[in-house]
Amino acid sequence: MQTVPIKDKIEYTVSLVSEFAKKHSLTTTQAFNYLDRFKAISFIDRQYNIAHTLSFDEMTENIALYCKKNGGQL
């Protein structure tokens, strides 16, 4: 299995956090803190190979559900 460059993961994660923030009317800092608190940032990192092939709309929904499963209230 080929290793994904960390730069690609970071750029994708930053973009996804930004989209999540817009969708939920949050600042990017609030969005990152929320996603980190409810373990979605590590989920994105672990699932990058699949996640980056999906649309941002689909992934923002997926990570919102993931956070809810872990106690999030958005």
All heavy atoms as a GROMACS GRO file, in nm:
protein
  602
    1MET      N    1   0.084  -0.118   0.000
    1MET     CA    2   0.000   0.000   0.000
    1MET      C    3   0.088   0.124   0.000
    1MET      O    4   0.183   0.133   0.076
    1MET     CB    5  -0.092  -0.001   0.123
    1MET     CG    6  -0.182   0.120   0.128
    1MET     SD    7  -0.285   0.120   0.275
    1MET     CE    8  -0.440   0.081   0.202
    2GLN      N    9   0.055   0.219  -0.085
    2GLN     CA   10   0.133   0.341  -0.097
    2GLN      C   11   0.100   0.438   0.016
    2GLN      O   12  -0.015   0.456   0.053
    2GLN     CB   13   0.103   0.406  -0.231
    2GLN     CG   14   0.190   0.524  -0.262
    2GLN     CD   15   0.159   0.581  -0.400
    2GLN    OE1   16   0.063   0.541  -0.463
    2GLN    NE2   17   0.240   0.674  -0.442
    3THR      N   18   0.203   0.500   0.070
    3THR     CA   19   0.186   0.598   0.177
    3THR      C   20   0.139   0.730   0.118
    3THR      O   21   0.192   0.777   0.018
    3THR     CB   22   0.318   0.620   0.253
    3THR    OG1   23   0.364   0.494   0.300
    3THR    CG2   24   0.301   0.715   0.368
    4VAL      N   25   0.038   0.789   0.183
    4VAL     CA   26  -0.016   0.917   0.138
    4VAL      C   27   0.070   1.030   0.195
    4VAL      O   28   0.099   1.030   0.315
    4VAL     CB   29  -0.162   0.934   0.188
    4VAL    CG1   30  -0.217   1.068   0.148
    4VAL    CG2   31  -0.249   0.821   0.134
    5PRO      N   32   0.110   1.123   0.112
    5PRO     CA   33   0.188   1.236   0.164
    5PRO      C   34   0.108   1.314   0.269
    5PRO      O   35  -0.011   1.340   0.250
    5PRO     CB   36   0.214   1.323   0.040
    5PRO     CG   37   0.196   1.231  -0.076
    5PRO     CD   38   0.094   1.130  -0.033
    6ILE      N   39   0.172   1.349   0.379
    6ILE     CA   40   0.106   1.418   0.488
    6ILE      C   41   0.048   1.551   0.440
    6ILE      O   42  -0.058   1.593   0.486
    6ILE     CB   43   0.201   1.437   0.609
    6ILE    CG1   44   0.125   1.486   0.733
    6ILE    CG2   45   0.312   1.532   0.578
    6ILE    CD1   46   0.040   1.382   0.795
    7LYS      N   47   0.114   1.615   0.346
    7LYS     CA   48   0.065   1.742   0.291
    7LYS      C   49  -0.075   1.724   0.231
    7LYS      O   50  -0.161   1.810   0.248
    7LYS     CB   51   0.163   1.794   0.185
    7LYS     CG   52   0.122   1.925   0.124
    7LYS     CD   53   0.223   1.970   0.020
    7LYS     CE   54   0.176   2.100  -0.042
    7LYS     NZ   55   0.175   2.097  -0.186
    8ASP      N   56  -0.098   1.614   0.161
    8ASP     CA   57  -0.228   1.588   0.101
    8ASP      C   58  -0.336   1.572   0.208
    8ASP      O   59  -0.446   1.626   0.195
    8ASP     CB   60  -0.224   1.462   0.014
    8ASP     CG   61  -0.141   1.480  -0.112
    8ASP    OD1   62  -0.099   1.594  -0.141
    8ASP    OD2   63  -0.116   1.379  -0.180
    9LYS      N   64  -0.303   1.498   0.314
    9LYS     CA   65  -0.398   1.478   0.423
    9LYS      C   66  -0.431   1.610   0.492
    9LYS      O   67  -0.547   1.637   0.525
    9LYS     CB   68  -0.344   1.379   0.527
    9LYS     CG   69  -0.356   1.235   0.488
    9LYS     CD   70  -0.314   1.149   0.606
    9LYS     CE   71  -0.338   1.004   0.581
    9LYS     NZ   72  -0.306   0.923   0.699
   10ILE      N   73  -0.329   1.690   0.514
   10ILE     CA   74  -0.350   1.818   0.582
   10ILE      C   75  -0.437   1.910   0.496
   10ILE      O   76  -0.532   1.970   0.547
   10ILE     CB   77  -0.215   1.885   0.617
   10ILE    CG1   78  -0.144   1.805   0.726
   10ILE    CG2   79  -0.236   2.031   0.660
   10ILE    CD1   80  -0.001   1.847   0.750
   11GLU      N   81  -0.405   1.922   0.370
   11GLU     CA   82  -0.484   2.008   0.280
   11GLU      C   83  -0.629   1.962   0.274
   11GLU      O   84  -0.721   2.044   0.278
   11GLU     CB   85  -0.423   2.010   0.140
   11GLU     CG   86  -0.294   2.089   0.133
   11GLU     CD   87  -0.228   2.082  -0.004
   11GLU    OE1   88  -0.277   2.010  -0.094
   11GLU    OE2   89  -0.125   2.152  -0.022
   12TYR      N   90  -0.650   1.833   0.265
   12TYR     CA   91  -0.786   1.779   0.261
   12TYR      C   92  -0.859   1.808   0.392
   12TYR      O   93  -0.974   1.853   0.391
   12TYR     CB   94  -0.783   1.628   0.235
   12TYR     CG   95  -0.921   1.568   0.240
   12TYR    CD1   96  -1.008   1.583   0.133
   12TYR    CD2   97  -0.965   1.499   0.352
   12TYR    CE1   98  -1.136   1.530   0.137
   12TYR    CE2   99  -1.092   1.447   0.358
   12TYR     CZ  100  -1.178   1.462   0.250
   12TYR     OH  101  -1.305   1.412   0.256
   13THR      N  102  -0.794   1.784   0.504
   13THR     CA  103  -0.856   1.805   0.634
   13THR      C  104  -0.891   1.952   0.655
   13THR      O  105  -1.002   1.983   0.702
   13THR     CB  106  -0.766   1.753   0.747
   13THR    OG1  107  -0.739   1.614   0.724
   13THR    CG2  108  -0.831   1.769   0.884
   14VAL      N  109  -0.802   2.041   0.620
   14VAL     CA  110  -0.829   2.186   0.632
   14VAL      C  111  -0.950   2.224   0.547
   14VAL      O  112  -1.039   2.297   0.593
   14VAL     CB  113  -0.704   2.269   0.594
   14VAL    CG1  114  -0.738   2.416   0.577
   14VAL    CG2  115  -0.595   2.250   0.697
   15SER      N  116  -0.956   2.175   0.426
   15SER     CA  117  -1.070   2.205   0.338
   15SER      C  118  -1.200   2.149   0.392
   15SER      O  119  -1.304   2.216   0.390
   15SER     CB  120  -1.045   2.148   0.197
   15SER     OG  121  -0.934   2.210   0.139
   16LEU      N  122  -1.194   2.027   0.443
   16LEU     CA  123  -1.314   1.965   0.497
   16LEU      C  124  -1.363   2.037   0.623
   16LEU      O  125  -1.483   2.060   0.639
   16LEU     CB  126  -1.289   1.817   0.526
   16LEU     CG  127  -1.410   1.734   0.569
   16LEU    CD1  128  -1.522   1.741   0.466
   16LEU    CD2  129  -1.368   1.590   0.592
   17VAL      N  130  -1.272   2.075   0.711
   17VAL     CA  131  -1.309   2.151   0.831
   17VAL      C  132  -1.374   2.284   0.791
   17VAL      O  133  -1.474   2.325   0.849
   17VAL     CB  134  -1.187   2.173   0.924
   17VAL    CG1  135  -1.219   2.274   1.034
   17VAL    CG2  136  -1.142   2.040   0.984
   18SER      N  137  -1.318   2.349   0.691
   18SER     CA  138  -1.373   2.475   0.642
   18SER      C  139  -1.515   2.457   0.589
   18SER      O  140  -1.605   2.538   0.619
   18SER     CB  141  -1.283   2.533   0.533
   18SER     OG  142  -1.335   2.653   0.483
   19GLU      N  143  -1.538   2.354   0.513
   19GLU     CA  144  -1.673   2.326   0.460
   19GLU      C  145  -1.770   2.292   0.574
   19GLU      O  146  -1.885   2.334   0.573
   19GLU     CB  147  -1.668   2.211   0.359
   19GLU     CG  148  -1.606   2.250   0.228
   19GLU     CD  149  -1.680   2.362   0.157
   19GLU    OE1  150  -1.804   2.357   0.148
   19GLU    OE2  151  -1.613   2.456   0.111
   20PHE      N  152  -1.723   2.216   0.671
   20PHE     CA  153  -1.806   2.181   0.786
   20PHE      C  154  -1.844   2.308   0.862
   20PHE      O  155  -1.959   2.325   0.904
   20PHE     CB  156  -1.730   2.084   0.878
   20PHE     CG  157  -1.810   2.034   0.994
   20PHE    CD1  158  -1.891   1.923   0.981
   20PHE    CD2  159  -1.804   2.098   1.118
   20PHE    CE1  160  -1.965   1.876   1.089
   20PHE    CE2  161  -1.878   2.052   1.226
   20PHE     CZ  162  -1.960   1.941   1.212
   21ALA      N  163  -1.748   2.398   0.879
   21ALA     CA  164  -1.773   2.525   0.948
   21ALA      C  165  -1.881   2.606   0.876
   21ALA      O  166  -1.975   2.657   0.939
   21ALA     CB  167  -1.644   2.606   0.959
   22LYS      N  168  -1.869   2.618   0.745
   22LYS     CA  169  -1.969   2.692   0.666
   22LYS      C  170  -2.107   2.631   0.681
   22LYS      O  171  -2.206   2.701   0.700
   22LYS     CB  172  -1.929   2.694   0.519
   22LYS     CG  173  -1.812   2.783   0.487
   22LYS     CD  174  -1.781   2.773   0.339
   22LYS     CE  175  -1.645   2.830   0.308
   22LYS     NZ  176  -1.605   2.806   0.169
   23LYS      N  177  -2.114   2.501   0.669
   23LYS     CA  178  -2.242   2.431   0.674
   23LYS      C  179  -2.312   2.448   0.808
   23LYS      O  180  -2.435   2.452   0.815
   23LYS     CB  181  -2.222   2.283   0.643
   23LYS     CG  182  -2.350   2.206   0.633
   23LYS     CD  183  -2.326   2.068   0.580
   23LYS     CE  184  -2.460   2.001   0.554
   23LYS     NZ  185  -2.445   1.878   0.481
   24HIS      N  186  -2.234   2.458   0.916
   24HIS     CA  187  -2.292   2.466   1.050
   24HIS      C  188  -2.278   2.605   1.113
   24HIS      O  189  -2.296   2.620   1.235
   24HIS     CB  190  -2.228   2.359   1.139
   24HIS     CG  191  -2.264   2.220   1.097
   24HIS    ND1  192  -2.385   2.162   1.123
   24HIS    CD2  193  -2.194   2.129   1.025
   24HIS    CE1  194  -2.389   2.041   1.071
   24HIS    NE2  195  -2.275   2.018   1.010
   25SER      N  196  -2.247   2.704   1.032
   25SER     CA  197  -2.234   2.843   1.077
   25SER      C  198  -2.139   2.857   1.196
   25SER      O  199  -2.172   2.919   1.297
   25SER     CB  200  -2.371   2.901   1.112
   25SER     OG  201  -2.457   2.898   1.001
   26LEU      N  202  -2.021   2.799   1.182
   26LEU     CA  203  -1.917   2.804   1.285
   26LEU      C  204  -1.793   2.872   1.226
   26LEU      O  205  -1.776   2.877   1.105
   26LEU     CB  206  -1.878   2.663   1.330
   26LEU     CG  207  -1.987   2.574   1.388
   26LEU    CD1  208  -1.936   2.431   1.400
   26LEU    CD2  209  -2.032   2.627   1.523
   27THR      N  210  -1.706   2.919   1.314
   27THR     CA  211  -1.575   2.961   1.267
   27THR      C  212  -1.495   2.834   1.240
   27THR      O  213  -1.530   2.725   1.289
   27THR     CB  214  -1.501   3.046   1.372
   27THR    OG1  215  -1.470   2.964   1.486
   27THR    CG2  216  -1.583   3.168   1.413
   28THR      N  217  -1.387   2.847   1.167
   28THR     CA  218  -1.307   2.727   1.141
   28THR      C  219  -1.245   2.674   1.270
   28THR      O  220  -1.232   2.553   1.287
   28THR     CB  221  -1.197   2.753   1.036
   28THR    OG1  222  -1.121   2.868   1.072
   28THR    CG2  223  -1.256   2.772   0.898
   29THR      N  224  -1.211   2.764   1.362
   29THR     CA  225  -1.156   2.720   1.490
   29THR      C  226  -1.260   2.643   1.569
   29THR      O  227  -1.230   2.536   1.626
   29THR     CB  228  -1.106   2.841   1.573
   29THR    OG1  229  -1.005   2.908   1.498
   29THR    CG2  230  -1.049   2.798   1.707
   30GLN      N  231  -1.383   2.693   1.574
   30GLN     CA  232  -1.491   2.622   1.645
   30GLN      C  233  -1.515   2.486   1.581
   30GLN      O  234  -1.533   2.386   1.651
   30GLN     CB  235  -1.620   2.705   1.641
   30GLN     CG  236  -1.618   2.827   1.727
   30GLN     CD  237  -1.741   2.914   1.702
   30GLN    OE1  238  -1.788   2.929   1.589
   30GLN    NE2  239  -1.793   2.972   1.810
   31ALA      N  240  -1.517   2.484   1.449
   31ALA     CA  241  -1.541   2.358   1.378
   31ALA      C  242  -1.430   2.258   1.408
   31ALA      O  243  -1.458   2.141   1.438
   31ALA     CB  244  -1.551   2.382   1.228
   32PHE      N  245  -1.304   2.302   1.399
   32PHE     CA  246  -1.194   2.211   1.428
   32PHE      C  247  -1.202   2.158   1.571
   32PHE      O  248  -1.187   2.038   1.594
   32PHE     CB  249  -1.057   2.278   1.406
   32PHE     CG  250  -0.944   2.186   1.442
   32PHE    CD1  251  -0.898   2.094   1.350
   32PHE    CD2  252  -0.888   2.188   1.568
   32PHE    CE1  253  -0.796   2.005   1.383
   32PHE    CE2  254  -0.786   2.100   1.603
   32PHE     CZ  255  -0.740   2.008   1.509
   33ASN      N  256  -1.226   2.247   1.667
   33ASN     CA  257  -1.235   2.204   1.807
   33ASN      C  258  -1.347   2.103   1.829
   33ASN      O  259  -1.330   2.004   1.901
   33ASN     CB  260  -1.251   2.324   1.900
   33ASN     CG  261  -1.126   2.408   1.910
   33ASN    OD1  262  -1.016   2.360   1.883
   33ASN    ND2  263  -1.141   2.533   1.948
   34TYR      N  264  -1.462   2.127   1.767
   34TYR     CA  265  -1.575   2.035   1.777
   34TYR      C  266  -1.538   1.899   1.716
   34TYR      O  267  -1.558   1.794   1.778
   34TYR     CB  268  -1.697   2.094   1.705
   34TYR     CG  269  -1.816   2.002   1.703
   34TYR    CD1  270  -1.902   1.993   1.812
   34TYR    CD2  271  -1.843   1.924   1.591
   34TYR    CE1  272  -2.012   1.909   1.809
   34TYR    CE2  273  -1.953   1.840   1.588
   34TYR     CZ  274  -2.037   1.832   1.697
   34TYR     OH  275  -2.146   1.748   1.696
   35LEU      N  276  -1.484   1.902   1.596
   35LEU     CA  277  -1.448   1.777   1.527
   35LEU      C  278  -1.338   1.702   1.602
   35LEU      O  279  -1.340   1.578   1.608
   35LEU     CB  280  -1.404   1.807   1.384
   35LEU     CG  281  -1.515   1.861   1.292
   35LEU    CD1  282  -1.456   1.908   1.160
   35LEU    CD2  283  -1.624   1.759   1.271
   36ASP      N  284  -1.246   1.775   1.660
   36ASP     CA  285  -1.140   1.711   1.738
   36ASP      C  286  -1.197   1.651   1.867
   36ASP      O  287  -1.166   1.537   1.902
   36ASP     CB  288  -1.030   1.812   1.770
   36ASP     CG  289  -0.908   1.749   1.832
   36ASP    OD1  290  -0.862   1.644   1.781
   36ASP    OD2  291  -0.856   1.804   1.931
   37ARG      N  292  -1.281   1.726   1.935
   37ARG     CA  293  -1.340   1.678   2.062
   37ARG      C  294  -1.418   1.548   2.044
   37ARG      O  295  -1.413   1.459   2.129
   37ARG     CB  296  -1.432   1.786   2.118
   37ARG     CG  297  -1.500   1.745   2.246
   37ARG     CD  298  -1.584   1.856   2.302
   37ARG     NE  299  -1.650   1.810   2.423
   37ARG     CZ  300  -1.749   1.873   2.480
   37ARG    NH1  301  -1.794   1.987   2.430
   37ARG    NH2  302  -1.805   1.824   2.588
   38PHE      N  303  -1.490   1.538   1.933
   38PHE     CA  304  -1.572   1.419   1.910
   38PHE      C  305  -1.508   1.320   1.812
   38PHE      O  306  -1.574   1.240   1.750
   38PHE     CB  307  -1.714   1.461   1.868
   38PHE     CG  308  -1.782   1.537   1.978
   38PHE    CD1  309  -1.802   1.674   1.968
   38PHE    CD2  310  -1.823   1.473   2.093
   38PHE    CE1  311  -1.862   1.745   2.071
   38PHE    CE2  312  -1.884   1.542   2.197
   38PHE     CZ  313  -1.903   1.679   2.185
   39LYS      N  314  -1.376   1.330   1.803
   39LYS     CA  315  -1.290   1.231   1.737
   39LYS      C  316  -1.301   1.221   1.584
   39LYS      O  317  -1.254   1.126   1.523
   39LYS     CB  318  -1.310   1.093   1.800
   39LYS     CG  319  -1.281   1.093   1.949
   39LYS     CD  320  -1.315   0.961   2.012
   39LYS     CE  321  -1.290   0.953   2.159
   39LYS     NZ  322  -1.311   1.068   2.242
   40ALA      N  323  -1.362   1.322   1.521
   40ALA     CA  324  -1.376   1.317   1.375
   40ALA      C  325  -1.245   1.348   1.303
   40ALA      O  326  -1.224   1.298   1.192
   40ALA     CB  327  -1.485   1.413   1.328
   41ILE      N  328  -1.156   1.426   1.364
   41ILE     CA  329  -1.028   1.455   1.300
   41ILE      C  330  -0.947   1.326   1.285
   41ILE      O  331  -0.892   1.299   1.178
   41ILE     CB  332  -0.949   1.563   1.377
   41ILE    CG1  333  -1.024   1.697   1.377
   41ILE    CG2  334  -0.808   1.580   1.320
   41ILE    CD1  335  -1.045   1.761   1.241
   42SER      N  336  -0.943   1.246   1.389
   42SER     CA  337  -0.870   1.119   1.378
   42SER      C  338  -0.941   1.023   1.282
   42SER      O  339  -0.876   0.947   1.211
   42SER     CB  340  -0.848   1.054   1.515
   42SER     OG  341  -0.971   1.023   1.575
   43PHE      N  342  -1.074   1.029   1.277
   43PHE     CA  343  -1.150   0.949   1.182
   43PHE      C  344  -1.112   0.987   1.039
   43PHE      O  345  -1.088   0.899   0.955
   43PHE     CB  346  -1.300   0.970   1.205
   43PHE     CG  347  -1.388   0.908   1.101
   43PHE    CD1  348  -1.414   0.772   1.104
   43PHE    CD2  349  -1.445   0.984   1.000
   43PHE    CE1  350  -1.496   0.713   1.009
   43PHE    CE2  351  -1.526   0.926   0.904
   43PHE     CZ  352  -1.552   0.790   0.908
   44ILE      N  353  -1.105   1.117   1.012
   44ILE     CA  354  -1.067   1.164   0.878
   44ILE      C  355  -0.927   1.115   0.843
   44ILE      O  356  -0.902   1.069   0.731
   44ILE     CB  357  -1.074   1.318   0.870
   44ILE    CG1  358  -1.219   1.366   0.887
   44ILE    CG2  359  -1.016   1.370   0.739
   44ILE    CD1  360  -1.232   1.514   0.919
   45ASP      N  361  -0.836   1.123   0.938
   45ASP     CA  362  -0.699   1.078   0.914
   45ASP      C  363  -0.695   0.928   0.883
   45ASP      O  364  -0.631   0.886   0.787
   45ASP     CB  365  -0.613   1.109   1.037
   45ASP     CG  366  -0.469   1.068   1.019
   45ASP    OD1  367  -0.411   1.096   0.912
   45ASP    OD2  368  -0.413   1.007   1.113
   46ARG      N  369  -0.765   0.850   0.964
   46ARG     CA  370  -0.766   0.704   0.943
   46ARG      C  371  -0.834   0.663   0.813
   46ARG      O  372  -0.795   0.566   0.749
   46ARG     CB  373  -0.836   0.633   1.059
   46ARG     CG  374  -0.759   0.630   1.188
   46ARG     CD  375  -0.824   0.538   1.291
   46ARG     NE  376  -0.968   0.548   1.298
   46ARG     CZ  377  -1.038   0.635   1.372
   46ARG    NH1  378  -0.975   0.724   1.446
   46ARG    NH2  379  -1.170   0.633   1.373
   47GLN      N  380  -0.938   0.737   0.774
   47GLN     CA  381  -1.018   0.699   0.658
   47GLN      C  382  -0.988   0.782   0.533
   47GLN      O  383  -1.066   0.782   0.439
   47GLN     CB  384  -1.167   0.710   0.693
   47GLN     CG  385  -1.209   0.623   0.809
   47GLN     CD  386  -1.184   0.475   0.785
   47GLN    OE1  387  -1.198   0.426   0.673
   47GLN    NE2  388  -1.147   0.404   0.889
   48TYR      N  389  -0.877   0.851   0.533
   48TYR     CA  390  -0.843   0.942   0.424
   48TYR      C  391  -0.855   0.876   0.287
   48TYR      O  392  -0.909   0.936   0.194
   48TYR     CB  393  -0.703   1.001   0.442
   48TYR     CG  394  -0.659   1.081   0.322
   48TYR    CD1  395  -0.703   1.212   0.306
   48TYR    CD2  396  -0.578   1.026   0.223
   48TYR    CE1  397  -0.666   1.285   0.194
   48TYR    CE2  398  -0.540   1.098   0.111
   48TYR     CZ  399  -0.584   1.228   0.097
   48TYR     OH  400  -0.550   1.300  -0.014
   49ASN      N  401  -0.803   0.755   0.272
   49ASN     CA  402  -0.802   0.690   0.141
   49ASN      C  403  -0.941   0.677   0.080
   49ASN      O  404  -0.956   0.681  -0.042
   49ASN     CB  405  -0.734   0.554   0.149
   49ASN     CG  406  -0.585   0.566   0.167
   49ASN    OD1  407  -0.525   0.666   0.129
   49ASN    ND2  408  -0.524   0.465   0.227
   50ILE      N  409  -1.041   0.662   0.163
   50ILE     CA  410  -1.179   0.655   0.114
   50ILE      C  411  -1.242   0.794   0.115
   50ILE      O  412  -1.308   0.834   0.018
   50ILE     CB  413  -1.262   0.559   0.201
   50ILE    CG1  414  -1.209   0.417   0.186
   50ILE    CG2  415  -1.410   0.566   0.165
   50ILE    CD1  416  -1.263   0.318   0.284
   51ALA      N  417  -1.221   0.868   0.224
   51ALA     CA  418  -1.286   0.997   0.243
   51ALA      C  419  -1.259   1.094   0.128
   51ALA      O  420  -1.350   1.162   0.082
   51ALA     CB  421  -1.244   1.059   0.375
   52HIS      N  422  -1.136   1.100   0.082
   52HIS     CA  423  -1.104   1.200  -0.020
   52HIS      C  424  -1.167   1.168  -0.156
   52HIS      O  425  -1.168   1.253  -0.244
   52HIS     CB  426  -0.952   1.219  -0.032
   52HIS     CG  427  -0.883   1.122  -0.122
   52HIS    ND1  428  -0.851   0.995  -0.080
   52HIS    CD2  429  -0.840   1.134  -0.248
   52HIS    CE1  430  -0.791   0.932  -0.179
   52HIS    NE2  431  -0.782   1.014  -0.282
   53THR      N  432  -1.223   1.050  -0.172
   53THR     CA  433  -1.291   1.017  -0.297
   53THR      C  434  -1.438   1.056  -0.295
   53THR      O  435  -1.505   1.052  -0.398
   53THR     CB  436  -1.281   0.865  -0.329
   53THR    OG1  437  -1.354   0.792  -0.231
   53THR    CG2  438  -1.136   0.820  -0.332
   54LEU      N  439  -1.489   1.095  -0.178
   54LEU     CA  440  -1.629   1.134  -0.164
   54LEU      C  441  -1.643   1.285  -0.174
   54LEU      O  442  -1.547   1.359  -0.154
   54LEU     CB  443  -1.684   1.085  -0.029
   54LEU     CG  444  -1.672   0.935  -0.003
   54LEU    CD1  445  -1.713   0.903   0.140
   54LEU    CD2  446  -1.755   0.857  -0.103
   55SER      N  447  -1.764   1.333  -0.200
   55SER     CA  448  -1.787   1.477  -0.207
   55SER      C  449  -1.778   1.539  -0.068
   55SER      O  450  -1.798   1.471   0.033
   55SER     CB  451  -1.926   1.505  -0.267
   55SER     OG  452  -2.027   1.469  -0.175
   56PHE      N  453  -1.749   1.669  -0.065
   56PHE     CA  454  -1.744   1.738   0.063
   56PHE      C  455  -1.882   1.735   0.131
   56PHE      O  456  -1.890   1.724   0.253
   56PHE     CB  457  -1.697   1.882   0.048
   56PHE     CG  458  -1.548   1.895   0.039
   56PHE    CD1  459  -1.489   1.956  -0.069
   56PHE    CD2  460  -1.465   1.848   0.140
   56PHE    CE1  461  -1.351   1.970  -0.077
   56PHE    CE2  462  -1.328   1.860   0.133
   56PHE     CZ  463  -1.270   1.921   0.023
   57ASP      N  464  -1.990   1.746   0.053
   57ASP     CA  465  -2.125   1.739   0.112
   57ASP      C  466  -2.145   1.606   0.183
   57ASP      O  467  -2.193   1.602   0.296
   57ASP     CB  468  -2.233   1.755   0.004
   57ASP     CG  469  -2.250   1.898  -0.041
   57ASP    OD1  470  -2.212   1.990   0.035
   57ASP    OD2  471  -2.303   1.918  -0.152
   58GLU      N  472  -2.108   1.499   0.118
   58GLU     CA  473  -2.123   1.366   0.177
   58GLU      C  474  -2.036   1.350   0.300
   58GLU      O  475  -2.079   1.298   0.403
   58GLU     CB  476  -2.091   1.258   0.074
   58GLU     CG  477  -2.126   1.119   0.120
   58GLU     CD  478  -2.116   1.015   0.010
   58GLU    OE1  479  -2.084   1.050  -0.105
   58GLU    OE2  480  -2.140   0.897   0.041
   59MET      N  481  -1.913   1.398   0.292
   59MET     CA  482  -1.822   1.385   0.407
   59MET      C  483  -1.863   1.474   0.524
   59MET      O  484  -1.850   1.433   0.639
   59MET     CB  485  -1.677   1.415   0.365
   59MET     CG  486  -1.608   1.296   0.303
   59MET     SD  487  -1.616   1.145   0.404
   59MET     CE  488  -1.531   1.195   0.553
   60THR      N  489  -1.915   1.594   0.497
   60THR     CA  490  -1.959   1.677   0.610
   60THR      C  491  -2.077   1.610   0.681
   60THR      O  492  -2.084   1.616   0.804
   60THR     CB  493  -1.997   1.821   0.567
   60THR    OG1  494  -2.094   1.818   0.465
   60THR    CG2  495  -1.874   1.898   0.522
   61GLU      N  496  -2.163   1.546   0.607
   61GLU     CA  497  -2.273   1.469   0.669
   61GLU      C  498  -2.218   1.351   0.748
   61GLU      O  499  -2.262   1.325   0.860
   61GLU     CB  500  -2.370   1.419   0.562
   61GLU     CG  501  -2.455   1.526   0.500
   61GLU     CD  502  -2.551   1.588   0.600
   61GLU    OE1  503  -2.607   1.516   0.686
   61GLU    OE2  504  -2.570   1.711   0.592
   62ASN      N  505  -2.123   1.280   0.689
   62ASN     CA  506  -2.065   1.163   0.756
   62ASN      C  507  -1.996   1.200   0.886
   62ASN      O  508  -2.013   1.132   0.988
   62ASN     CB  509  -1.966   1.092   0.664
   62ASN     CG  510  -2.033   1.020   0.550
   62ASN    OD1  511  -2.152   0.990   0.555
   62ASN    ND2  512  -1.958   0.991   0.446
   63ILE      N  513  -1.918   1.308   0.885
   63ILE     CA  514  -1.847   1.343   1.008
   63ILE      C  515  -1.942   1.402   1.112
   63ILE      O  516  -1.920   1.386   1.232
   63ILE     CB  517  -1.723   1.433   0.984
   63ILE    CG1  518  -1.758   1.564   0.917
   63ILE    CG2  519  -1.617   1.356   0.909
   63ILE    CD1  520  -1.640   1.659   0.898
   64ALA      N  521  -2.050   1.467   1.067
   64ALA     CA  522  -2.151   1.514   1.162
   64ALA      C  523  -2.215   1.395   1.232
   64ALA      O  524  -2.234   1.396   1.355
   64ALA     CB  525  -2.257   1.599   1.092
   65LEU      N  526  -2.247   1.291   1.158
   65LEU     CA  527  -2.305   1.170   1.216
   65LEU      C  528  -2.204   1.100   1.308
   65LEU      O  529  -2.241   1.049   1.414
   65LEU     CB  530  -2.351   1.074   1.106
   65LEU     CG  531  -2.473   1.118   1.027
   65LEU    CD1  532  -2.497   1.024   0.908
   65LEU    CD2  533  -2.596   1.123   1.116
   66TYR      N  534  -2.080   1.098   1.268
   66TYR     CA  535  -1.975   1.037   1.349
   66TYR      C  536  -1.963   1.110   1.483
   66TYR      O  537  -1.953   1.047   1.589
   66TYR     CB  538  -1.842   1.038   1.273
   66TYR     CG  539  -1.733   0.962   1.342
   66TYR    CD1  540  -1.723   0.824   1.329
   66TYR    CD2  541  -1.640   1.026   1.422
   66TYR    CE1  542  -1.623   0.752   1.392
   66TYR    CE2  543  -1.539   0.956   1.487
   66TYR     CZ  544  -1.531   0.818   1.472
   66TYR     OH  545  -1.433   0.748   1.535
   67CYS      N  546  -1.965   1.242   1.478
   67CYS     CA  547  -1.957   1.322   1.600
   67CYS      C  548  -2.079   1.297   1.690
   67CYS      O  549  -2.066   1.284   1.811
   67CYS     CB  550  -1.946   1.470   1.569
   67CYS     SG  551  -1.787   1.518   1.502
   68LYS      N  552  -2.196   1.290   1.627
   68LYS     CA  553  -2.319   1.265   1.703
   68LYS      C  554  -2.310   1.130   1.775
   68LYS      O  555  -2.347   1.117   1.891
   68LYS     CB  556  -2.440   1.269   1.611
   68LYS     CG  557  -2.571   1.261   1.683
   68LYS     CD  558  -2.688   1.280   1.589
   68LYS     CE  559  -2.818   1.277   1.668
   68LYS     NZ  560  -2.934   1.298   1.581
   69LYS      N  561  -2.257   1.031   1.706
   69LYS     CA  562  -2.237   0.898   1.764
   69LYS      C  563  -2.145   0.904   1.886
   69LYS      O  564  -2.158   0.826   1.980
   69LYS     CB  565  -2.181   0.805   1.660
   69LYS     CG  566  -2.152   0.665   1.708
   69LYS     CD  567  -2.091   0.582   1.595
   69LYS     CE  568  -2.037   0.453   1.653
   69LYS     NZ  569  -1.957   0.379   1.557
   70ASN      N  570  -2.052   1.000   1.884
   70ASN     CA  571  -1.955   1.015   1.992
   70ASN      C  572  -1.995   1.124   2.092
   70ASN      O  573  -1.910   1.170   2.169
   70ASN     CB  574  -1.817   1.043   1.934
   70ASN     CG  575  -1.757   0.920   1.872
   70ASN    OD1  576  -1.737   0.820   1.939
   70ASN    ND2  577  -1.732   0.924   1.743
   71GLY      N  578  -2.120   1.167   2.089
   71GLY     CA  579  -2.169   1.263   2.189
   71GLY      C  580  -2.189   1.404   2.142
   71GLY      O  581  -2.230   1.490   2.219
   72GLY      N  582  -2.161   1.434   2.016
   72GLY     CA  583  -2.179   1.569   1.963
   72GLY      C  584  -2.326   1.607   1.953
   72GLY      O  585  -2.411   1.520   1.939
   73GLN      N  586  -2.352   1.737   1.958
   73GLN     CA  587  -2.491   1.783   1.959
   73GLN      C  588  -2.528   1.872   1.840
   73GLN      O  589  -2.635   1.933   1.842
   73GLN     CB  590  -2.517   1.860   2.088
   73GLN     CG  591  -2.502   1.777   2.214
   73GLN     CD  592  -2.610   1.672   2.227
   73GLN    OE1  593  -2.727   1.696   2.196
   73GLN    NE2  594  -2.573   1.553   2.270
   74LEU      N  595  -2.445   1.885   1.738
   74LEU     CA  596  -2.481   1.971   1.622
   74LEU      C  597  -2.587   1.907   1.538
   74LEU      O  598  -2.598   1.791   1.522
   74LEU     CB  599  -2.358   2.000   1.536
   74LEU     CG  600  -2.264   2.107   1.586
   74LEU    CD1  601  -2.150   2.125   1.486
   74LEU    CD2  602  -2.332   2.239   1.607
   0.00000   0.00000   0.00000
